Amino acid sequence: MKFEVYCDESGLEALTRKDAHLYTGIGGIWLPAENRDLLKKGLNEIKEKYNIKTELKWKKISPAHLDLYKEVIDFFFNAGYIRFRVILIEAGKVDNMRFNSEDAELGFYKFYYQLLKHWIFDFNDYAIFTDLKKNRNKGRLKELEHTLDRSNLTSDVTQVQGLPSEQSLGIQLADILTGLVVSKFNKKATSTAKLELIEYIENKYLSKEIAPTSKWEEKFNVFKINLQGGW
């Protein structure tokens, strides 16, 4: 079966400036490639309803657009073909000197690998799209593609490609969900609209506060990576 994965990150600055906030997050949505048009149709209908011409983003959530973003959340949870996974990285415990030869960019893509590899299953093809960003090493995405492809001999990672977020509704949805989870853990959301959207998910769909989930949670998977080692 062919799958597509759309990814974005939130709080990236904390990986190089440890006092920025506690957590960095990298999140992605997974869907069968055959359902791509359903995702585009659903999100475009919401945007048209509210006469929104620009991209959907966590940073753009405001009281004036709260109903719009509630409908985006409803769309995600009601679309049985879409899954979301986010990896939370406690930035203060990242040791790039010891593990990444002082290369924070290399460390970032190692975390990307951890996000993706656990949801690459046997006998499937995966096309992965990340929010386009400038890398010091221009071969990072190709390295990630090759490493993921080698990690499971019966699946095929056909591409890892950067896309401008304004061109991808999948990346926009990943941005919203990732930003929401990271804001919850960093306790930095001061906007009443953002706080209400967090509570909306918790009360309507999760029936609990957003927290790390089990490895097997399929719809809304929150993976808080342990950087301390031990049992």
Secondary structure, DSSP 8 states (H G I E B T S, - for coil): -EEEEEEEEE-GGGGT-TTS-SEEEEEEEEEEGGGHHHHHHHHHHHHHHTT--S---GGG--GGGHHHHHHHHHHHHH-TT-EEEEEEEEGGG--HHHHSTT-HHHHHHHHHHHHHHTT--TT-EEEEEEE----SSTTHHHHHHHHHHHH-TTSEEEEEEEE-GGG-HHHHHHHHHHHHHHHHHHT----HHHHHHHHHHIIIIISS------TT--SEEEEE---S---
